[in-house]
Amino acid sequence: TQSNQIKNTKNSLIHWMREKNNFLDKDTIYQLLQHYGRVDEFIEFARIKKDYETIILHYINEKSIKKALEELTTFILQEEEISVRGKDKEGKLEELRNIFIRYSHSFMRYEPVTTIDLLMNKFQSIDPNKIISAIMSTEKGNTEQVLNYIRTLIKDPKRREKNIHNLYLFYLSKVNSDENNPELIEYLKRPLKKESSSFNSKHNAKEILFELDYAKKLFSQNNLPLSLVLALMGKYAEGVKTALSVG
Protein backbone atom coordinates (compact mmCIF):
# COMPACT_ATOMS: atom_id res chain seq x y z
CA THR A 1 0.00 0.00 0.00
CA GLN A 2 0.94 3.65 -0.36
CA SER A 3 1.20 4.14 3.42
CA ASN A 4 3.66 1.25 3.68
CA GLN A 5 5.73 2.71 0.84
CA ILE A 6 5.88 6.07 2.58
CA LYS A 7 6.87 4.39 5.84
CA ASN A 8 9.58 2.34 4.13
CA THR A 9 10.92 5.43 2.35
CA LYS A 10 11.01 7.32 5.64
CA ASN A 11 12.83 4.47 7.41
CA SER A 12 15.31 4.16 4.56
CA LEU A 13 16.10 7.88 4.68
CA ILE A 14 16.57 7.82 8.46
CA HIS A 15 18.81 4.74 8.15
CA TRP A 16 20.87 6.47 5.45
CA MET A 17 21.25 9.64 7.57
CA ARG A 18 22.35 7.57 10.56
CA GLU A 19 24.84 5.63 8.44
CA LYS A 20 26.28 8.75 6.74
CA ASN A 21 26.06 10.96 9.81
CA ASN A 22 29.74 11.89 9.91
CA PHE A 23 29.68 13.05 6.28
CA LEU A 24 26.45 15.08 6.37
CA ASP A 25 26.41 18.82 6.97
CA LYS A 26 23.77 19.52 9.59
CA ASP A 27 22.53 22.87 8.27
CA THR A 28 22.30 21.64 4.66
CA ILE A 29 20.26 18.56 5.61
CA TYR A 30 18.04 20.67 7.86
CA GLN A 31 17.26 23.04 4.98
CA LEU A 32 16.47 20.18 2.60
CA LEU A 33 14.20 18.36 5.05
CA GLN A 34 12.36 21.56 6.00
CA HIS A 35 11.97 22.55 2.36
CA TYR A 36 10.23 19.25 1.58
CA GLY A 37 8.20 19.24 4.78
CA ARG A 38 9.85 16.13 6.18
CA VAL A 39 9.26 17.00 9.84
CA ASP A 40 9.68 13.49 11.27
CA GLU A 41 12.94 12.98 9.43
CA PHE A 42 14.09 16.46 10.50
CA ILE A 43 13.56 15.56 14.17
CA GLU A 44 15.27 12.20 13.75
CA PHE A 45 18.28 13.79 12.07
CA ALA A 46 18.52 16.31 14.93
CA ARG A 47 18.42 13.34 17.30
CA ILE A 48 21.21 11.61 15.38
CA LYS A 49 23.26 14.82 15.59
CA LYS A 50 22.42 15.21 19.30
CA ASP A 51 21.11 18.65 18.48
CA TYR A 52 18.98 18.68 21.60
CA GLU A 53 17.99 22.33 21.52
CA THR A 54 16.52 22.04 18.00
CA ILE A 55 14.28 19.18 19.14
CA ILE A 56 13.16 20.93 22.34
CA LEU A 57 12.50 24.19 20.48
CA HIS A 58 10.48 22.34 17.82
CA TYR A 59 8.04 21.00 20.43
CA ILE A 60 7.87 24.34 22.24
CA ASN A 61 6.95 26.05 18.96
CA GLU A 62 4.31 23.36 18.44
CA LYS A 63 2.92 24.21 21.91
CA SER A 64 3.74 20.66 22.99
CA ILE A 65 5.49 21.65 26.20
CA LYS A 66 4.86 18.30 27.86
CA LYS A 67 6.52 16.53 24.93
CA ALA A 68 9.45 18.95 25.08
CA LEU A 69 9.97 18.08 28.76
CA GLU A 70 9.65 14.36 28.05
CA GLU A 71 12.36 14.64 25.40
CA LEU A 72 14.53 16.71 27.72
CA THR A 73 14.20 14.08 30.45
CA THR A 74 15.12 11.33 27.99
CA PHE A 75 18.20 13.24 26.86
CA ILE A 76 19.29 13.76 30.47
CA LEU A 77 19.01 10.03 31.24
CA GLN A 78 20.96 9.17 28.10
CA GLU A 79 23.74 11.63 28.83
CA GLU A 80 23.92 10.62 32.49
CA GLU A 81 24.52 7.05 31.40
CA ILE A 82 27.25 8.21 29.02
CA SER A 83 28.74 10.36 31.77
CA VAL A 84 28.87 7.40 34.17
CA ARG A 85 30.93 5.54 31.56
CA GLY A 86 33.30 8.52 31.45
CA LYS A 87 32.52 9.43 27.86
CA ASP A 88 30.82 12.81 28.29
CA LYS A 89 33.56 14.67 26.48
CA GLU A 90 31.25 17.21 24.85
CA GLY A 91 29.67 18.53 28.04
CA LYS A 92 26.18 17.54 26.93
CA LEU A 93 24.77 17.57 30.46
CA GLU A 94 25.83 21.20 30.84
CA GLU A 95 24.23 21.93 27.48
CA LEU A 96 20.96 20.39 28.70
CA ARG A 97 21.07 22.52 31.87
CA ASN A 98 21.45 25.63 29.73
CA ILE A 99 18.54 24.55 27.51
CA PHE A 100 16.38 24.13 30.60
CA ILE A 101 17.30 27.61 31.82
CA ARG A 102 16.74 29.17 28.38
CA TYR A 103 13.18 27.84 28.05
CA SER A 104 12.27 27.75 31.72
CA HIS A 105 9.57 30.40 31.27
CA SER A 106 7.59 28.15 28.93
CA PHE A 107 8.18 25.09 31.10
CA MET A 108 7.12 26.81 34.32
CA ARG A 109 4.10 28.49 32.80
CA TYR A 110 2.56 25.47 31.06
CA GLU A 111 3.93 22.42 32.90
CA PRO A 112 4.99 23.65 36.37
CA VAL A 113 4.60 20.34 38.22
CA THR A 114 6.72 18.35 35.76
CA THR A 115 9.21 21.21 35.49
CA ILE A 116 9.72 21.55 39.24
CA ASP A 117 10.02 17.78 39.60
CA LEU A 118 12.74 17.81 36.93
CA LEU A 119 14.39 20.79 38.60
CA MET A 120 14.50 19.09 42.01
CA ASN A 121 15.62 15.68 40.75
CA LYS A 122 17.90 16.37 37.80
CA PHE A 123 18.85 20.03 37.85
CA GLN A 124 19.70 20.69 41.49
CA SER A 125 22.94 22.36 40.41
CA ILE A 126 21.16 25.09 38.43
CA ASP A 127 21.62 28.55 39.92
CA PRO A 128 18.07 29.53 41.02
CA ASN A 129 18.90 33.19 40.38
CA LYS A 130 18.83 32.36 36.66
CA ILE A 131 15.23 31.12 36.75
CA ILE A 132 13.60 33.46 39.30
CA SER A 133 11.58 35.31 36.65
CA ALA A 134 10.38 31.94 35.30
CA ILE A 135 9.37 30.85 38.79
CA MET A 136 7.42 34.07 39.26
CA SER A 137 5.44 33.38 36.08
CA THR A 138 3.99 30.16 37.51
CA GLU A 139 0.20 30.03 37.78
CA LYS A 140 -1.28 30.74 41.22
CA GLY A 141 -2.73 27.23 41.51
CA ASN A 142 0.78 25.74 41.59
CA THR A 143 2.08 27.79 44.51
CA GLU A 144 2.68 24.76 46.73
CA GLN A 145 4.85 23.02 44.12
CA VAL A 146 6.97 26.13 43.69
CA LEU A 147 7.25 26.51 47.45
CA ASN A 148 8.52 22.94 47.77
CA TYR A 149 11.41 23.81 45.48
CA ILE A 150 12.20 27.05 47.31
CA ARG A 151 12.17 25.18 50.64
CA THR A 152 15.02 22.99 49.38
CA LEU A 153 17.00 26.16 48.63
CA ILE A 154 16.30 27.77 52.00
CA LYS A 155 17.48 24.66 53.85
CA ASP A 156 20.97 25.18 52.45
CA PRO A 157 22.83 27.39 54.97
CA LYS A 158 25.06 28.64 52.15
CA ARG A 159 22.05 30.03 50.29
CA ARG A 160 22.07 33.61 51.58
CA GLU A 161 20.91 35.65 48.57
CA LYS A 162 18.21 38.07 49.66
CA ASN A 163 16.21 37.64 46.46
CA ILE A 164 15.81 33.90 47.13
CA HIS A 165 14.67 34.54 50.71
CA ASN A 166 12.33 37.29 49.50
CA LEU A 167 10.86 34.76 47.08
CA TYR A 168 10.34 32.32 49.95
CA LEU A 169 8.42 34.96 51.93
CA PHE A 170 6.37 35.86 48.86
CA TYR A 171 5.19 32.28 48.27
CA LEU A 172 4.62 31.61 51.95
CA SER A 173 2.30 34.60 52.01
CA LYS A 174 0.36 33.13 49.09
CA VAL A 175 -0.12 29.74 50.73
CA ASN A 176 -1.73 31.11 53.87
CA SER A 177 -2.17 34.86 54.01
CA ASP A 178 -3.18 35.27 57.65
CA GLU A 179 -1.48 35.17 61.04
CA ASN A 180 -2.03 31.44 61.40
CA ASN A 181 1.03 30.61 59.32
CA PRO A 182 3.42 28.60 61.55
CA GLU A 183 6.05 28.04 58.86
CA LEU A 184 6.28 31.76 58.17
CA ILE A 185 6.36 32.73 61.83
CA GLU A 186 9.05 30.15 62.57
CA TYR A 187 11.16 31.49 59.73
CA LEU A 188 10.78 35.08 60.94
CA LYS A 189 11.79 34.13 64.45
CA ARG A 190 15.03 32.45 63.39
CA PRO A 191 17.22 35.58 63.66
CA LEU A 192 15.79 36.40 67.09
CA LYS A 193 16.57 32.90 68.35
CA LYS A 194 20.22 33.24 67.41
CA GLU A 195 20.85 35.76 70.12
CA SER A 196 17.59 36.79 71.73
CA SER A 197 19.18 39.01 74.34
CA SER A 198 20.94 41.36 71.96
CA PHE A 199 19.32 41.86 68.59
CA ASN A 200 21.48 44.88 67.85
CA SER A 201 24.59 42.73 67.48
CA LYS A 202 26.11 42.44 64.03
CA HIS A 203 25.72 38.66 64.24
CA ASN A 204 21.95 38.87 64.43
CA ALA A 205 21.72 41.40 61.62
CA LYS A 206 23.54 38.99 59.33
CA GLU A 207 20.98 36.28 60.10
CA ILE A 208 18.19 38.33 58.50
CA LEU A 209 18.48 37.08 54.96
CA PHE A 210 15.44 38.81 53.45
CA GLU A 211 14.87 42.50 52.81
CA LEU A 212 13.07 44.00 55.78
CA ASP A 213 11.36 46.77 53.84
CA TYR A 214 10.10 44.25 51.29
CA ALA A 215 8.76 42.00 54.04
CA LYS A 216 7.06 44.93 55.76
CA LYS A 217 5.30 45.91 52.53
CA LEU A 218 4.38 42.32 51.66
CA PHE A 219 2.93 41.54 55.09
CA SER A 220 0.95 44.74 55.37
CA GLN A 221 -0.74 43.82 52.09
CA ASN A 222 -1.52 40.23 53.13
CA ASN A 223 -2.58 40.51 56.80
CA LEU A 224 0.58 38.76 57.98
CA PRO A 225 2.48 39.16 61.29
CA LEU A 226 3.95 42.60 60.65
CA SER A 227 4.85 42.89 64.34
CA LEU A 228 7.60 40.29 63.92
CA VAL A 229 9.17 42.17 61.02
CA LEU A 230 9.17 45.37 63.04
CA ALA A 231 10.78 43.54 65.95
CA LEU A 232 13.51 42.31 63.61
CA MET A 233 14.09 45.88 62.53
CA GLY A 234 14.66 46.76 66.17
CA LYS A 235 11.42 48.70 66.44
CA TYR A 236 10.12 46.80 69.47
CA ALA A 237 7.70 49.50 70.66
CA GLU A 238 6.15 49.80 67.21
CA GLY A 239 6.05 46.02 66.99
CA VAL A 240 4.18 45.67 70.25
CA LYS A 241 1.75 48.41 69.22
CA THR A 242 1.07 46.67 65.91
CA ALA A 243 0.59 43.31 67.63
CA LEU A 244 -1.94 44.88 70.04
CA SER A 245 -3.82 46.59 67.23
CA VAL A 246 -4.31 43.33 65.29
CA GLY A 247 -5.07 41.39 68.46
C-alpha positions in Angstrom: 0.0 0.0 0.0 0.9 3.7 -0.4 1.2 4.1 3.4 3.7 1.3 3.7 5.7 2.7 0.8 5.9 6.1 2.6 6.9 4.4 5.8 9.6 2.3 4.1 10.9 5.4 2.3 11.0 7.3 5.6 12.8 4.5 7.4 15.3 4.2 4.6 16.1 7.9 4.7 16.6 7.8 8.5 18.8 4.7 8.2 20.9 6.5 5.5 21.3 9.6 7.6 22.4 7.6 10.6 24.8 5.6 8.4 26.3 8.8 6.7 26.1 11.0 9.8 29.7 11.9 9.9 29.7 13.1 6.3 26.5 15.1 6.4 26.4 18.8 7.0 23.8 19.5 9.6 22.5 22.9 8.3 22.3 21.6 4.7 20.3 18.6 5.6 18.0 20.7 7.9 17.3 23.0 5.0 16.5 20.2 2.6 14.2 18.4 5.1 12.4 21.6 6.0 12.0 22.6 2.4 10.2 19.3 1.6 8.2 19.2 4.8 9.9 16.1 6.2 9.3 17.0 9.8 9.7 13.5 11.3 12.9 13.0 9.4 14.1 16.5 10.5 13.6 15.6 14.2 15.3 12.2 13.7 18.3 13.8 12.1 18.5 16.3 14.9 18.4 13.3 17.3 21.2 11.6 15.4 23.3 14.8 15.6 22.4 15.2 19.3 21.1 18.7 18.5 19.0 18.7 21.6 18.0 22.3 21.5 16.5 22.0 18.0 14.3 19.2 19.1 13.2 20.9 22.3 12.5 24.2 20.5 10.5 22.3 17.8 8.0 21.0 20.4 7.9 24.3 22.2 7.0 26.0 19.0 4.3 23.4 18.4 2.9 24.2 21.9 3.7 20.7 23.0 5.5 21.7 26.2 4.9 18.3 27.9 6.5 16.5 24.9 9.5 18.9 25.1 10.0 18.1 28.8 9.7 14.4 28.0 12.4 14.6 25.4 14.5 16.7 27.7 14.2 14.1 30.5 15.1 11.3 28.0 18.2 13.2 26.9 19.3 13.8 30.5 19.0 10.0 31.2 21.0 9.2 28.1 23.7 11.6 28.8 23.9 10.6 32.5 24.5 7.0 31.4 27.3 8.2 29.0 28.7 10.4 31.8 28.9 7.4 34.2 30.9 5.5 31.6 33.3 8.5 31.5 32.5 9.4 27.9 30.8 12.8 28.3 33.6 14.7 26.5 31.3 17.2 24.9 29.7 18.5 28.0 26.2 17.5 26.9 24.8 17.6 30.5 25.8 21.2 30.8 24.2 21.9 27.5 21.0 20.4 28.7 21.1 22.5 31.9 21.4 25.6 29.7 18.5 24.5 27.5 16.4 24.1 30.6 17.3 27.6 31.8 16.7 29.2 28.4 13.2 27.8 28.0 12.3 27.7 31.7 9.6 30.4 31.3 7.6 28.1 28.9 8.2 25.1 31.1 7.1 26.8 34.3 4.1 28.5 32.8 2.6 25.5 31.1 3.9 22.4 32.9 5.0 23.6 36.4 4.6 20.3 38.2 6.7 18.3 35.8 9.2 21.2 35.5 9.7 21.6 39.2 10.0 17.8 39.6 12.7 17.8 36.9 14.4 20.8 38.6 14.5 19.1 42.0 15.6 15.7 40.8 17.9 16.4 37.8 18.9 20.0 37.8 19.7 20.7 41.5 22.9 22.4 40.4 21.2 25.1 38.4 21.6 28.5 39.9 18.1 29.5 41.0 18.9 33.2 40.4 18.8 32.4 36.7 15.2 31.1 36.8 13.6 33.5 39.3 11.6 35.3 36.7 10.4 31.9 35.3 9.4 30.9 38.8 7.4 34.1 39.3 5.4 33.4 36.1 4.0 30.2 37.5 0.2 30.0 37.8 -1.3 30.7 41.2 -2.7 27.2 41.5 0.8 25.7 41.6 2.1 27.8 44.5 2.7 24.8 46.7 4.8 23.0 44.1 7.0 26.1 43.7 7.3 26.5 47.4 8.5 22.9 47.8 11.4 23.8 45.5 12.2 27.1 47.3 12.2 25.2 50.6 15.0 23.0 49.4 17.0 26.2 48.6 16.3 27.8 52.0 17.5 24.7 53.9 21.0 25.2 52.5 22.8 27.4 55.0 25.1 28.6 52.2 22.1 30.0 50.3 22.1 33.6 51.6 20.9 35.6 48.6 18.2 38.1 49.7 16.2 37.6 46.5 15.8 33.9 47.1 14.7 34.5 50.7 12.3 37.3 49.5 10.9 34.8 47.1 10.3 32.3 49.9 8.4 35.0 51.9 6.4 35.9 48.9 5.2 32.3 48.3 4.6 31.6 52.0 2.3 34.6 52.0 0.4 33.1 49.1 -0.1 29.7 50.7 -1.7 31.1 53.9 -2.2 34.9 54.0 -3.2 35.3 57.6 -1.5 35.2 61.0 -2.0 31.4 61.4 1.0 30.6 59.3 3.4 28.6 61.5 6.1 28.0 58.9 6.3 31.8 58.2 6.4 32.7 61.8 9.1 30.1 62.6 11.2 31.5 59.7 10.8 35.1 60.9 11.8 34.1 64.5 15.0 32.4 63.4 17.2 35.6 63.7 15.8 36.4 67.1 16.6 32.9 68.4 20.2 33.2 67.4 20.8 35.8 70.1 17.6 36.8 71.7 19.2 39.0 74.3 20.9 41.4 72.0 19.3 41.9 68.6 21.5 44.9 67.9 24.6 42.7 67.5 26.1 42.4 64.0 25.7 38.7 64.2 21.9 38.9 64.4 21.7 41.4 61.6 23.5 39.0 59.3 21.0 36.3 60.1 18.2 38.3 58.5 18.5 37.1 55.0 15.4 38.8 53.5 14.9 42.5 52.8 13.1 44.0 55.8 11.4 46.8 53.8 10.1 44.3 51.3 8.8 42.0 54.0 7.1 44.9 55.8 5.3 45.9 52.5 4.4 42.3 51.7 2.9 41.5 55.1 0.9 44.7 55.4 -0.7 43.8 52.1 -1.5 40.2 53.1 -2.6 40.5 56.8 0.6 38.8 58.0 2.5 39.2 61.3 3.9 42.6 60.6 4.8 42.9 64.3 7.6 40.3 63.9 9.2 42.2 61.0 9.2 45.4 63.0 10.8 43.5 65.9 13.5 42.3 63.6 14.1 45.9 62.5 14.7 46.8 66.2 11.4 48.7 66.4 10.1 46.8 69.5 7.7 49.5 70.7 6.2 49.8 67.2 6.1 46.0 67.0 4.2 45.7 70.2 1.7 48.4 69.2 1.1 46.7 65.9 0.6 43.3 67.6 -1.9 44.9 70.0 -3.8 46.6 67.2 -4.3 43.3 65.3 -5.1 41.4 68.5 
